[in-house]
Amino acid sequence: QVQLVESGGGLVQAGGSLRLSCAASGSIVCINSLAWYRQAPGLQRDMVAALTPGRSTNYANSVKGRFTISRDNAKNTVYLQMNSLKPEDTAVYYCAAGRSWYSDSYVPDYWGQGTQVTVSS
């Protein structure tokens, strides 16, 4: 009952910045957590950043200090600001949302379609 639509992916040079957006619609009141995941070819899908409003914010060690997750309640949108991008950040990035708070065993209930981010060296 929740739909997530991502945008903002593209090609950027190493050291550059990019901001991903994810617009939510449907039964938004059911959402208690927001997250961004990424998946490179041949690798598993890993959490990049997660937000449980009023409770916690989590980042993968590989992106700490470079990426920031945020939300705009008025626009029903979650963002991922990515700075100092590296070639190893190249992946398909997915927006996700859940009915539960984020935890180590977290499994999102809703997923976006994914957007490609390519960082050239």
Biopython code that builds the backbone (N, CA, C, O; Angstrom):
import numpy as np
from Bio.PDB.StructureBuilder import StructureBuilder

atoms = [
    (1, "GLN", "N", (0.822, -1.208, 0.000)),
    (1, "GLN", "CA", (0.000, 0.000, 0.000)),
    (1, "GLN", "C", (0.857, 1.258, 0.000)),
    (1, "GLN", "O", (0.328, 2.369, 0.050)),
    (2, "VAL", "N", (2.180, 1.093, -0.056)),
    (2, "VAL", "CA", (3.119, 2.204, -0.143)),
    (2, "VAL", "C", (3.922, 2.048, -1.425)),
    (2, "VAL", "O", (4.435, 0.970, -1.723)),
    (3, "GLN", "N", (4.023, 3.126, -2.172)),
    (3, "GLN", "CA", (4.801, 3.139, -3.403)),
    (3, "GLN", "C", (5.976, 4.101, -3.246)),
    (3, "GLN", "O", (5.826, 5.195, -2.703)),
    (4, "LEU", "N", (7.147, 3.682, -3.728)),
    (4, "LEU", "CA", (8.360, 4.485, -3.654)),
    (4, "LEU", "C", (8.909, 4.671, -5.063)),
    (4, "LEU", "O", (9.091, 3.698, -5.795)),
    (5, "VAL", "N", (9.172, 5.907, -5.440)),
    (5, "VAL", "CA", (9.693, 6.223, -6.762)),
    (5, "VAL", "C", (10.988, 6.996, -6.609)),
    (5, "VAL", "O", (11.005, 8.084, -6.034)),
    (6, "GLU", "N", (12.085, 6.429, -7.130)),
    (6, "GLU", "CA", (13.411, 7.017, -6.995)),
    (6, "GLU", "C", (13.795, 7.820, -8.222)),
    (6, "GLU", "O", (13.309, 7.574, -9.326)),
    (7, "SER", "N", (14.683, 8.790, -8.007)),
    (7, "SER", "CA", (15.233, 9.580, -9.094)),
    (7, "SER", "C", (16.566, 10.170, -8.649)),
    (7, "SER", "O", (16.890, 10.147, -7.462)),
    (8, "GLY", "N", (17.336, 10.696, -9.593)),
    (8, "GLY", "CA", (18.567, 11.396, -9.272)),
    (8, "GLY", "C", (19.844, 10.651, -9.583)),
    (8, "GLY", "O", (20.929, 11.206, -9.408)),
    (9, "GLY", "N", (19.755, 9.417, -10.036)),
    (9, "GLY", "CA", (20.951, 8.672, -10.385)),
    (9, "GLY", "C", (21.592, 9.217, -11.651)),
    (9, "GLY", "O", (20.989, 10.007, -12.377)),
    (10, "GLY", "N", (22.824, 8.783, -11.905)),
    (10, "GLY", "CA", (23.520, 9.231, -13.092)),
    (10, "GLY", "C", (24.999, 8.947, -13.029)),
    (10, "GLY", "O", (25.464, 8.174, -12.192)),
    (11, "LEU", "N", (25.738, 9.583, -13.925)),
    (11, "LEU", "CA", (27.182, 9.427, -14.026)),
    (11, "LEU", "C", (27.868, 10.642, -13.424)),
    (11, "LEU", "O", (27.515, 11.780, -13.733)),
    (12, "VAL", "N", (28.849, 10.397, -12.562)),
    (12, "VAL", "CA", (29.580, 11.477, -11.913)),
    (12, "VAL", "C", (31.045, 11.082, -11.779)),
    (12, "VAL", "O", (31.363, 9.899, -11.653)),
    (13, "GLN", "N", (31.930, 12.060, -11.805)),
    (13, "GLN", "CA", (33.355, 11.795, -11.645)),
    (13, "GLN", "C", (33.708, 11.590, -10.179)),
    (13, "GLN", "O", (33.032, 12.103, -9.288)),
    (14, "ALA", "N", (34.769, 10.838, -9.940)),
    (14, "ALA", "CA", (35.249, 10.632, -8.577)),
    (14, "ALA", "C", (35.489, 11.974, -7.899)),
    (14, "ALA", "O", (36.048, 12.896, -8.493)),
    (15, "GLY", "N", (35.056, 12.069, -6.641)),
    (15, "GLY", "CA", (35.169, 13.304, -5.895)),
    (15, "GLY", "C", (33.956, 14.198, -6.006)),
    (15, "GLY", "O", (33.839, 15.179, -5.273)),
    (16, "GLY", "N", (33.051, 13.875, -6.911)),
    (16, "GLY", "CA", (31.858, 14.666, -7.124)),
    (16, "GLY", "C", (30.743, 14.323, -6.162)),
    (16, "GLY", "O", (30.911, 13.505, -5.258)),
    (17, "SER", "N", (29.591, 14.965, -6.370)),
    (17, "SER", "CA", (28.436, 14.791, -5.496)),
    (17, "SER", "C", (27.187, 14.491, -6.303)),
    (17, "SER", "O", (27.094, 14.824, -7.485)),
    (18, "LEU", "N", (26.232, 13.859, -5.646)),
    (18, "LEU", "CA", (24.966, 13.517, -6.261)),
    (18, "LEU", "C", (23.925, 13.406, -5.158)),
    (18, "LEU", "O", (24.243, 12.963, -4.055)),
    (19, "ARG", "N", (22.687, 13.802, -5.436)),
    (19, "ARG", "CA", (21.613, 13.649, -4.464)),
    (19, "ARG", "C", (20.490, 12.811, -5.055)),
    (19, "ARG", "O", (19.924, 13.155, -6.093)),
    (20, "LEU", "N", (20.175, 11.715, -4.388)),
    (20, "LEU", "CA", (19.087, 10.849, -4.783)),
    (20, "LEU", "C", (17.815, 11.239, -4.043)),
    (20, "LEU", "O", (17.867, 11.656, -2.886)),
    (21, "SER", "N", (16.675, 11.103, -4.711)),
    (21, "SER", "CA", (15.383, 11.408, -4.113)),
    (21, "SER", "C", (14.469, 10.207, -4.211)),
    (21, "SER", "O", (14.573, 9.411, -5.144)),
    (22, "CYS", "N", (13.573, 10.078, -3.247)),
    (22, "CYS", "CA", (12.600, 8.993, -3.227)),
    (22, "CYS", "C", (11.275, 9.551, -2.741)),
    (22, "CYS", "O", (11.151, 9.943, -1.580)),
    (23, "ALA", "N", (10.286, 9.588, -3.619)),
    (23, "ALA", "CA", (8.963, 10.097, -3.282)),
    (23, "ALA", "C", (8.053, 8.951, -2.873)),
    (23, "ALA", "O", (7.954, 7.946, -3.577)),
    (24, "ALA", "N", (7.392, 9.104, -1.738)),
    (24, "ALA", "CA", (6.507, 8.072, -1.211)),
    (24, "ALA", "C", (5.046, 8.469, -1.381)),
    (24, "ALA", "O", (4.693, 9.643, -1.273)),
    (25, "SER", "N", (4.208, 7.483, -1.647)),
    (25, "SER", "CA", (2.773, 7.708, -1.749)),
    (25, "SER", "C", (2.035, 6.477, -1.238)),
    (25, "SER", "O", (2.632, 5.414, -1.068)),
    (26, "GLY", "N", (0.735, 6.625, -0.993)),
    (26, "GLY", "CA", (-0.054, 5.535, -0.460)),
    (26, "GLY", "C", (-0.261, 5.688, 1.039)),
    (26, "GLY", "O", (-0.500, 6.792, 1.530)),
    (27, "SER", "N", (-0.171, 4.583, 1.760)),
    (27, "SER", "CA", (-0.399, 4.570, 3.205)),
    (27, "SER", "C", (0.862, 4.977, 3.952)),
    (27, "SER", "O", (1.465, 4.176, 4.666)),
    (28, "ILE", "N", (1.246, 6.228, 3.776)),
    (28, "ILE", "CA", (2.503, 6.728, 4.337)),
    (28, "ILE", "C", (2.508, 6.680, 5.862)),
    (28, "ILE", "O", (3.571, 6.561, 6.472)),
    (29, "VAL", "N", (1.345, 6.772, 6.476)),
    (29, "VAL", "CA", (1.262, 6.739, 7.934)),
    (29, "VAL", "C", (1.821, 5.441, 8.497)),
    (29, "VAL", "O", (2.197, 5.384, 9.668)),
    (30, "CYS", "N", (1.879, 4.405, 7.678)),
    (30, "CYS", "CA", (2.390, 3.107, 8.114)),
    (30, "CYS", "C", (3.919, 3.057, 8.180)),
    (30, "CYS", "O", (4.476, 2.131, 8.769)),
    (31, "ILE", "N", (4.592, 4.023, 7.595)),
    (31, "ILE", "CA", (6.053, 4.015, 7.532)),
    (31, "ILE", "C", (6.663, 4.523, 8.834)),
    (31, "ILE", "O", (6.342, 5.621, 9.290)),
    (32, "ASN", "N", (7.544, 3.720, 9.429)),
    (32, "ASN", "CA", (8.250, 4.109, 10.648)),
    (32, "ASN", "C", (9.763, 4.168, 10.472)),
    (32, "ASN", "O", (10.472, 4.608, 11.377)),
    (33, "SER", "N", (10.268, 3.731, 9.317)),
    (33, "SER", "CA", (11.694, 3.782, 9.043)),
    (33, "SER", "C", (11.927, 3.988, 7.557)),
    (33, "SER", "O", (11.098, 3.616, 6.727)),
    (34, "LEU", "N", (13.072, 4.591, 7.233)),
    (34, "LEU", "CA", (13.457, 4.868, 5.858)),
    (34, "LEU", "C", (14.905, 4.445, 5.677)),
    (34, "LEU", "O", (15.701, 4.540, 6.612)),
    (35, "ALA", "N", (15.252, 3.980, 4.483)),
    (35, "ALA", "CA", (16.610, 3.506, 4.275)),
    (35, "ALA", "C", (16.995, 3.568, 2.806)),
    (35, "ALA", "O", (16.142, 3.616, 1.919)),
    (36, "TRP", "N", (18.295, 3.567, 2.574)),
    (36, "TRP", "CA", (18.868, 3.427, 1.243)),
    (36, "TRP", "C", (19.775, 2.211, 1.233)),
    (36, "TRP", "O", (20.588, 2.030, 2.139)),
    (37, "TYR", "N", (19.638, 1.382, 0.216)),
    (37, "TYR", "CA", (20.483, 0.220, -0.004)),
    (37, "TYR", "C", (21.171, 0.367, -1.356)),
    (37, "TYR", "O", (20.755, 1.172, -2.190)),
    (38, "ARG", "N", (22.229, -0.419, -1.567)),
    (38, "ARG", "CA", (22.866, -0.431, -2.873)),
    (38, "ARG", "C", (23.346, -1.838, -3.204)),
    (38, "ARG", "O", (23.633, -2.640, -2.315)),
    (39, "GLN", "N", (23.426, -2.121, -4.501)),
    (39, "GLN", "CA", (23.856, -3.425, -4.965)),
    (39, "GLN", "C", (24.715, -3.265, -6.216)),
    (39, "GLN", "O", (24.246, -2.782, -7.247)),
    (40, "ALA", "N", (25.974, -3.674, -6.111)),
    (40, "ALA", "CA", (26.886, -3.685, -7.243)),
    (40, "ALA", "C", (26.791, -5.037, -7.944)),
    (40, "ALA", "O", (26.381, -6.019, -7.326)),
    (41, "PRO", "N", (27.163, -5.106, -9.229)),
    (41, "PRO", "CA", (27.073, -6.374, -9.966)),
    (41, "PRO", "C", (27.815, -7.508, -9.263)),
    (41, "PRO", "O", (28.980, -7.359, -8.895)),
    (42, "GLY", "N", (27.136, -8.643, -9.077)),
    (42, "GLY", "CA", (27.738, -9.810, -8.454)),
    (42, "GLY", "C", (27.809, -9.774, -6.944)),
    (42, "GLY", "O", (28.288, -10.730, -6.333)),
    (43, "LEU", "N", (27.347, -8.698, -6.320)),
    (43, "LEU", "CA", (27.412, -8.555, -4.878)),
    (43, "LEU", "C", (26.016, -8.503, -4.267)),
    (43, "LEU", "O", (25.025, -8.324, -4.975)),
    (44, "GLN", "N", (25.948, -8.662, -2.948)),
    (44, "GLN", "CA", (24.678, -8.616, -2.251)),
    (44, "GLN", "C", (24.205, -7.181, -2.096)),
    (44, "GLN", "O", (24.976, -6.234, -2.249)),
    (45, "ARG", "N", (22.929, -7.040, -1.791)),
    (45, "ARG", "CA", (22.360, -5.726, -1.546)),
    (45, "ARG", "C", (22.601, -5.346, -0.084)),
    (45, "ARG", "O", (22.164, -6.052, 0.825)),
    (46, "ASP", "N", (23.292, -4.242, 0.135)),
    (46, "ASP", "CA", (23.686, -3.825, 1.477)),
    (46, "ASP", "C", (23.073, -2.488, 1.858)),
    (46, "ASP", "O", (22.834, -1.630, 1.008)),
    (47, "MET", "N", (22.826, -2.328, 3.152)),
    (47, "MET", "CA", (22.325, -1.068, 3.676)),
    (47, "MET", "C", (23.403, 0.004, 3.582)),
    (47, "MET", "O", (24.562, -0.241, 3.920)),
    (48, "VAL", "N", (23.029, 1.163, 3.134)),
    (48, "VAL", "CA", (23.923, 2.307, 3.052)),
    (48, "VAL", "C", (23.623, 3.301, 4.163)),
    (48, "VAL", "O", (24.531, 3.754, 4.859)),
    (49, "ALA", "N", (22.357, 3.639, 4.327)),
    (49, "ALA", "CA", (21.925, 4.594, 5.339)),
    (49, "ALA", "C", (20.506, 4.274, 5.755)),
    (49, "ALA", "O", (19.690, 3.863, 4.929)),
    (50, "ALA", "N", (20.205, 4.461, 7.028)),
    (50, "ALA", "CA", (18.868, 4.181, 7.544)),
    (50, "ALA", "C", (18.465, 5.238, 8.563)),
    (50, "ALA", "O", (19.297, 5.741, 9.317)),
    (51, "LEU", "N", (17.189, 5.562, 8.574)),
    (51, "LEU", "CA", (16.662, 6.591, 9.462)),
    (51, "LEU", "C", (15.368, 6.125, 10.099)),
    (51, "LEU", "O", (14.415, 5.773, 9.404)),
    (52, "THR", "N", (15.336, 6.122, 11.423)),
    (52, "THR", "CA", (14.105, 5.953, 12.178)),
    (52, "THR", "C", (13.853, 7.291, 12.862)),
    (52, "THR", "O", (14.471, 7.587, 13.884)),
    (53, "PRO", "N", (12.953, 8.104, 12.311)),
    (53, "PRO", "CA", (12.753, 9.463, 12.822)),
    (53, "PRO", "C", (12.535, 9.511, 14.327)),
    (53, "PRO", "O", (11.708, 8.778, 14.868)),
    (54, "GLY", "N", (13.285, 10.379, 14.995)),
    (54, "GLY", "CA", (13.172, 10.549, 16.432)),
    (54, "GLY", "C", (13.867, 9.487, 17.240)),
    (54, "GLY", "O", (13.799, 9.512, 18.469)),
    (55, "ARG", "N", (14.541, 8.547, 16.588)),
    (55, "ARG", "CA", (15.163, 7.460, 17.331)),
    (55, "ARG", "C", (16.612, 7.210, 16.946)),
    (55, "ARG", "O", (17.477, 7.175, 17.820)),
    (56, "SER", "N", (16.906, 7.032, 15.636)),
    (56, "SER", "CA", (18.255, 6.660, 15.253)),
    (56, "SER", "C", (18.549, 6.959, 13.795)),
    (56, "SER", "O", (17.645, 7.051, 12.964)),
    (57, "THR", "N", (19.828, 7.108, 13.504)),
    (57, "THR", "CA", (20.340, 7.231, 12.152)),
    (57, "THR", "C", (21.558, 6.324, 12.045)),
    (57, "THR", "O", (22.427, 6.347, 12.917)),
    (58, "ASN", "N", (21.629, 5.526, 10.984)),
    (58, "ASN", "CA", (22.714, 4.565, 10.820)),
    (58, "ASN", "C", (23.308, 4.672, 9.426)),
    (58, "ASN", "O", (22.596, 4.918, 8.452)),
    (59, "TYR", "N", (24.638, 4.483, 9.339)),
    (59, "TYR", "CA", (25.346, 4.500, 8.075)),
    (59, "TYR", "C", (26.308, 3.329, 8.002)),
    (59, "TYR", "O", (26.878, 2.915, 9.011)),
    (60, "ALA", "N", (26.483, 2.797, 6.799)),
    (60, "ALA", "CA", (27.527, 1.815, 6.583)),
    (60, "ALA", "C", (28.881, 2.477, 6.801)),
    (60, "ALA", "O", (29.052, 3.657, 6.494)),
    (61, "ASN", "N", (29.846, 1.725, 7.329)),
    (61, "ASN", "CA", (31.167, 2.289, 7.598)),
    (61, "ASN", "C", (31.809, 2.890, 6.348)),
    (61, "ASN", "O", (32.547, 3.872, 6.437)),
    (62, "SER", "N", (31.532, 2.312, 5.206)),
    (62, "SER", "CA", (32.154, 2.754, 3.965)),
    (62, "SER", "C", (31.684, 4.127, 3.498)),
    (62, "SER", "O", (32.326, 4.741, 2.646)),
    (63, "VAL", "N", (30.564, 4.619, 4.047)),
    (63, "VAL", "CA", (30.024, 5.903, 3.594)),
    (63, "VAL", "C", (29.949, 6.944, 4.698)),
    (63, "VAL", "O", (29.538, 8.075, 4.438)),
    (64, "LYS", "N", (30.331, 6.600, 5.919)),
    (64, "LYS", "CA", (30.274, 7.550, 7.026)),
    (64, "LYS", "C", (31.117, 8.785, 6.723)),
    (64, "LYS", "O", (32.258, 8.682, 6.274)),
    (65, "GLY", "N", (30.539, 9.939, 6.976)),
    (65, "GLY", "CA", (31.226, 11.191, 6.713)),
    (65, "GLY", "C", (31.072, 11.693, 5.296)),
    (65, "GLY", "O", (31.449, 12.826, 4.999)),
    (66, "ARG", "N", (30.519, 10.865, 4.403)),
    (66, "ARG", "CA", (30.353, 11.257, 3.006)),
    (66, "ARG", "C", (28.888, 11.317, 2.578)),
    (66, "ARG", "O", (28.514, 12.171, 1.775)),
    (67, "PHE", "N", (28.056, 10.416, 3.109)),
    (67, "PHE", "CA", (26.642, 10.346, 2.736)),
    (67, "PHE", "C", (25.772, 10.832, 3.883)),
    (67, "PHE", "O", (26.130, 10.682, 5.052)),
    (68, "THR", "N", (24.622, 11.417, 3.545)),
    (68, "THR", "CA", (23.669, 11.882, 4.545)),
    (68, "THR", "C", (22.257, 11.533, 4.109)),
    (68, "THR", "O", (21.852, 11.850, 2.991)),
    (69, "ILE", "N", (21.505, 10.880, 4.990)),
    (69, "ILE", "CA", (20.105, 10.581, 4.730)),
    (69, "ILE", "C", (19.246, 11.632, 5.429)),
    (69, "ILE", "O", (19.536, 12.026, 6.558)),
    (70, "SER", "N", (18.199, 12.079, 4.760)),
    (70, "SER", "CA", (17.309, 13.077, 5.336)),
    (70, "SER", "C", (15.917, 12.906, 4.756)),
    (70, "SER", "O", (15.723, 12.160, 3.796)),
    (71, "ARG", "N", (14.952, 13.597, 5.340)),
    (71, "ARG", "CA", (13.583, 13.521, 4.838)),
    (71, "ARG", "C", (12.936, 14.895, 4.830)),
    (71, "ARG", "O", (13.348, 15.791, 5.567)),
    (72, "ASP", "N", (11.915, 15.056, 3.989)),
    (72, "ASP", "CA", (11.106, 16.256, 3.918)),
    (72, "ASP", "C", (9.661, 15.794, 4.054)),
    (72, "ASP", "O", (9.069, 15.297, 3.096)),
    (73, "ASN", "N", (9.099, 15.958, 5.241)),
    (73, "ASN", "CA", (7.749, 15.473, 5.492)),
    (73, "ASN", "C", (6.703, 16.141, 4.596)),
    (73, "ASN", "O", (5.752, 15.493, 4.159)),
    (74, "ALA", "N", (6.879, 17.428, 4.327)),
    (74, "ALA", "CA", (5.918, 18.161, 3.509)),
    (74, "ALA", "C", (5.844, 17.605, 2.092)),
    (74, "ALA", "O", (4.788, 17.651, 1.459)),
    (75, "LYS", "N", (6.957, 17.082, 1.593)),
    (75, "LYS", "CA", (7.011, 16.543, 0.240)),
    (75, "LYS", "C", (6.944, 15.023, 0.202)),
    (75, "LYS", "O", (6.997, 14.426, -0.873)),
    (76, "ASN", "N", (6.826, 14.385, 1.380)),
    (76, "ASN", "CA", (6.805, 12.922, 1.470)),
    (76, "ASN", "C", (7.988, 12.311, 0.721)),
    (76, "ASN", "O", (7.836, 11.358, -0.043)),
    (77, "THR", "N", (9.163, 12.879, 0.957)),
    (77, "THR", "CA", (10.349, 12.498, 0.205)),
    (77, "THR", "C", (11.529, 12.250, 1.131)),
    (77, "THR", "O", (11.721, 12.966, 2.113)),
    (78, "VAL", "N", (12.318, 11.231, 0.809)),
    (78, "VAL", "CA", (13.559, 10.950, 1.514)),
    (78, "VAL", "C", (14.709, 11.159, 0.535)),
    (78, "VAL", "O", (14.577, 10.867, -0.654)),
    (79, "TYR", "N", (15.837, 11.665, 1.032)),
    (79, "TYR", "CA", (16.975, 11.987, 0.192)),
    (79, "TYR", "C", (18.220, 11.248, 0.658)),
    (79, "TYR", "O", (18.340, 10.877, 1.826)),
    (80, "LEU", "N", (19.137, 11.041, -0.267)),
    (80, "LEU", "CA", (20.473, 10.576, 0.063)),
    (80, "LEU", "C", (21.462, 11.514, -0.614)),
    (80, "LEU", "O", (21.633, 11.476, -1.832)),
    (81, "GLN", "N", (22.112, 12.358, 0.184)),
    (81, "GLN", "CA", (23.142, 13.251, -0.331)),
    (81, "GLN", "C", (24.466, 12.507, -0.312)),
    (81, "GLN", "O", (24.901, 12.045, 0.743)),
    (82, "MET", "N", (25.111, 12.386, -1.464)),
    (82, "MET", "CA", (26.352, 11.641, -1.595)),
    (82, "MET", "C", (27.457, 12.597, -2.023)),
    (82, "MET", "O", (27.394, 13.193, -3.098)),
    (83, "ASN", "N", (28.466, 12.738, -1.172)),
    (83, "ASN", "CA", (29.608, 13.601, -1.448)),
    (83, "ASN", "C", (30.887, 12.782, -1.520)),
    (83, "ASN", "O", (30.930, 11.643, -1.056)),
    (84, "SER", "N", (31.926, 13.365, -2.103)),
    (84, "SER", "CA", (33.232, 12.709, -2.222)),
    (84, "SER", "C", (33.095, 11.299, -2.771)),
    (84, "SER", "O", (33.651, 10.352, -2.214)),
    (85, "LEU", "N", (32.362, 11.161, -3.853)),
    (85, "LEU", "CA", (32.069, 9.847, -4.420)),
    (85, "LEU", "C", (33.324, 9.151, -4.929)),
    (85, "LEU", "O", (34.240, 9.784, -5.453)),
    (86, "LYS", "N", (33.341, 7.832, -4.761)),
    (86, "LYS", "CA", (34.449, 6.986, -5.175)),
    (86, "LYS", "C", (33.963, 5.966, -6.195)),
    (86, "LYS", "O", (32.774, 5.647, -6.214)),
    (87, "PRO", "N", (34.847, 5.442, -7.048)),
    (87, "PRO", "CA", (34.425, 4.419, -8.009)),
    (87, "PRO", "C", (33.746, 3.225, -7.352)),
    (87, "PRO", "O", (32.842, 2.636, -7.943)),
    (88, "GLU", "N", (34.159, 2.855, -6.146)),
    (88, "GLU", "CA", (33.553, 1.732, -5.452)),
    (88, "GLU", "C", (32.135, 2.010, -4.971)),
    (88, "GLU", "O", (31.462, 1.101, -4.485)),
    (89, "ASP", "N", (31.667, 3.251, -5.098)),
    (89, "ASP", "CA", (30.281, 3.575, -4.793)),
    (89, "ASP", "C", (29.347, 3.223, -5.949)),
    (89, "ASP", "O", (28.127, 3.292, -5.798)),
    (90, "THR", "N", (29.898, 2.850, -7.088)),
    (90, "THR", "CA", (29.094, 2.495, -8.255)),
    (90, "THR", "C", (28.189, 1.316, -7.940)),
    (90, "THR", "O", (28.660, 0.260, -7.519)),
    (91, "ALA", "N", (26.884, 1.499, -8.143)),
    (91, "ALA", "CA", (25.908, 0.467, -7.819)),
    (91, "ALA", "C", (24.524, 0.950, -8.216)),
    (91, "ALA", "O", (24.338, 2.108, -8.590)),
    (92, "VAL", "N", (23.551, 0.040, -8.130)),
    (92, "VAL", "CA", (22.152, 0.429, -8.203)),
    (92, "VAL", "C", (21.716, 0.755, -6.781)),
    (92, "VAL", "O", (21.883, -0.055, -5.870)),
    (93, "TYR", "N", (21.163, 1.934, -6.601)),
    (93, "TYR", "CA", (20.719, 2.380, -5.286)),
    (93, "TYR", "C", (19.210, 2.254, -5.173)),
    (93, "TYR", "O", (18.472, 2.657, -6.071)),
    (94, "TYR", "N", (18.757, 1.685, -4.049)),
    (94, "TYR", "CA", (17.342, 1.441, -3.819)),
    (94, "TYR", "C", (16.850, 2.182, -2.580)),
    (94, "TYR", "O", (17.483, 2.134, -1.525)),
    (95, "CYS", "N", (15.734, 2.856, -2.713)),
    (95, "CYS", "CA", (15.039, 3.431, -1.579)),
    (95, "CYS", "C", (14.194, 2.349, -0.924)),
    (95, "CYS", "O", (13.649, 1.485, -1.610)),
    (96, "ALA", "N", (14.084, 2.389, 0.398)),
    (96, "ALA", "CA", (13.298, 1.398, 1.116)),
    (96, "ALA", "C", (12.587, 2.036, 2.301)),
    (96, "ALA", "O", (13.024, 3.063, 2.821)),
    (97, "ALA", "N", (11.486, 1.418, 2.722)),
    (97, "ALA", "CA", (10.732, 1.879, 3.873)),
    (97, "ALA", "C", (10.185, 0.679, 4.626)),
    (97, "ALA", "O", (9.963, -0.382, 4.043)),
    (98, "GLY", "N", (9.968, 0.852, 5.929)),
    (98, "GLY", "CA", (9.477, -0.255, 6.735)),
    (98, "GLY", "C", (8.477, 0.169, 7.787)),
    (98, "GLY", "O", (8.401, 1.337, 8.168)),
    (99, "ARG", "N", (7.715, -0.799, 8.244)),
    (99, "ARG", "CA", (6.751, -0.566, 9.322)),
    (99, "ARG", "C", (7.436, -0.586, 10.688)),
    (99, "ARG", "O", (6.895, -0.059, 11.660)),
    (100, "SER", "N", (8.619, -1.191, 10.768)),
    (100, "SER", "CA", (9.358, -1.317, 12.012)),
    (100, "SER", "C", (10.506, -0.323, 12.077)),
    (100, "SER", "O", (10.858, 0.299, 11.075)),
    (101, "TRP", "N", (11.094, -0.175, 13.273)),
    (101, "TRP", "CA", (12.305, 0.608, 13.427)),
    (101, "TRP", "C", (13.471, -0.133, 12.785)),
    (101, "TRP", "O", (13.427, -1.353, 12.627)),
    (102, "TYR", "N", (14.520, 0.610, 12.415)),
    (102, "TYR", "CA", (15.694, -0.023, 11.865)),
    (102, "TYR", "C", (16.455, -0.790, 12.948)),
    (102, "TYR", "O", (16.569, -0.326, 14.082)),
    (103, "SER", "N", (16.975, -1.971, 12.588)),
    (103, "SER", "CA", (17.799, -2.784, 13.468)),
    (103, "SER", "C", (18.734, -3.626, 12.616)),
    (103, "SER", "O", (18.662, -3.589, 11.387)),
    (104, "ASP", "N", (19.623, -4.397, 13.272)),
    (104, "ASP", "CA", (20.561, -5.249, 12.542)),
    (104, "ASP", "C", (19.843, -6.334, 11.733)),
    (104, "ASP", "O", (20.386, -6.826, 10.743)),
    (105, "SER", "N", (18.640, -6.707, 12.143)),
    (105, "SER", "CA", (17.867, -7.725, 11.445)),
    (105, "SER", "C", (16.769, -7.119, 10.572)),
    (105, "SER", "O", (15.818, -7.807, 10.202)),
    (106, "TYR", "N", (16.896, -5.877, 10.255)),
    (106, "TYR", "CA", (15.882, -5.124, 9.530)),
    (106, "TYR", "C", (15.648, -5.659, 8.125)),
    (106, "TYR", "O", (16.591, -5.936, 7.384)),
    (107, "VAL", "N", (14.382, -5.797, 7.775)),
    (107, "VAL", "CA", (13.973, -6.156, 6.421)),
    (107, "VAL", "C", (12.895, -5.169, 5.998)),
    (107, "VAL", "O", (11.810, -5.164, 6.580)),
    (108, "PRO", "N", (13.165, -4.333, 4.998)),
    (108, "PRO", "CA", (12.160, -3.357, 4.567)),
    (108, "PRO", "C", (10.889, -4.016, 4.050)),
    (108, "PRO", "O", (10.923, -5.128, 3.524)),
    (109, "ASP", "N", (9.782, -3.328, 4.202)),
    (109, "ASP", "CA", (8.502, -3.803, 3.698)),
    (109, "ASP", "C", (8.210, -3.285, 2.294)),
    (109, "ASP", "O", (7.426, -3.887, 1.560)),
    (110, "TYR", "N", (8.833, -2.179, 1.921)),
    (110, "TYR", "CA", (8.581, -1.555, 0.631)),
    (110, "TYR", "C", (9.900, -1.168, -0.025)),
    (110, "TYR", "O", (10.853, -0.776, 0.649)),
    (111, "TRP", "N", (9.941, -1.286, -1.358)),
    (111, "TRP", "CA", (11.156, -0.991, -2.124)),
    (111, "TRP", "C", (10.851, -0.114, -3.321)),
    (111, "TRP", "O", (9.788, -0.225, -3.932)),
    (112, "GLY", "N", (11.789, 0.758, -3.651)),
    (112, "GLY", "CA", (11.726, 1.492, -4.893)),
    (112, "GLY", "C", (12.280, 0.653, -6.027)),
    (112, "GLY", "O", (12.735, -0.470, -5.807)),
    (113, "GLN", "N", (12.245, 1.191, -7.241)),
    (113, "GLN", "CA", (12.667, 0.429, -8.416)),
    (113, "GLN", "C", (14.174, 0.422, -8.621)),
    (113, "GLN", "O", (14.687, -0.384, -9.397)),
    (114, "GLY", "N", (14.883, 1.298, -7.945)),
    (114, "GLY", "CA", (16.325, 1.391, -8.080)),
    (114, "GLY", "C", (16.744, 2.436, -9.093)),
    (114, "GLY", "O", (16.046, 2.673, -10.079)),
    (115, "THR", "N", (17.885, 3.061, -8.849)),
    (115, "THR", "CA", (18.445, 4.037, -9.770)),
    (115, "THR", "C", (19.956, 3.830, -9.845)),
    (115, "THR", "O", (20.615, 3.651, -8.821)),
    (116, "GLN", "N", (20.497, 3.855, -11.055)),
    (116, "GLN", "CA", (21.907, 3.562, -11.275)),
    (116, "GLN", "C", (22.774, 4.769, -10.946)),
    (116, "GLN", "O", (22.499, 5.886, -11.386)),
    (117, "VAL", "N", (23.824, 4.532, -10.168)),
    (117, "VAL", "CA", (24.842, 5.540, -9.886)),
    (117, "VAL", "C", (26.173, 4.991, -10.366)),
    (117, "VAL", "O", (26.599, 3.919, -9.937)),
    (118, "THR", "N", (26.831, 5.721, -11.253)),
    (118, "THR", "CA", (28.122, 5.308, -11.784)),
    (118, "THR", "C", (29.145, 6.396, -11.506)),
    (118, "THR", "O", (28.949, 7.553, -11.878)),
    (119, "VAL", "N", (30.242, 6.022, -10.848)),
    (119, "VAL", "CA", (31.302, 6.958, -10.506)),
    (119, "VAL", "C", (32.539, 6.590, -11.308)),
    (119, "VAL", "O", (33.074, 5.491, -11.157)),
    (120, "SER", "N", (32.992, 7.489, -12.149)),
    (120, "SER", "CA", (34.153, 7.242, -12.990)),
    (120, "SER", "C", (35.423, 7.697, -12.292)),
    (120, "SER", "O", (35.404, 8.658, -11.523)),
    (121, "SER", "N", (36.526, 7.008, -12.559)),
    (121, "SER", "CA", (37.806, 7.332, -11.947)),
    (121, "SER", "C", (38.548, 8.380, -12.737)),
    (121, "SER", "O", (39.652, 8.771, -12.359)),
]
sb = StructureBuilder()
sb.init_structure("model")
sb.init_model(0)
sb.init_chain("A")
sb.init_seg("    ")
for serial, (resi, resn, name, xyz) in enumerate(atoms, 1):
    if name == "N":
        sb.init_residue(resn, " ", resi, " ")
    sb.init_atom(name, np.array(xyz, "f"), 0.0, 1.0, " ", f" {name:<3s}", serial, name[0])
structure = sb.get_structure()
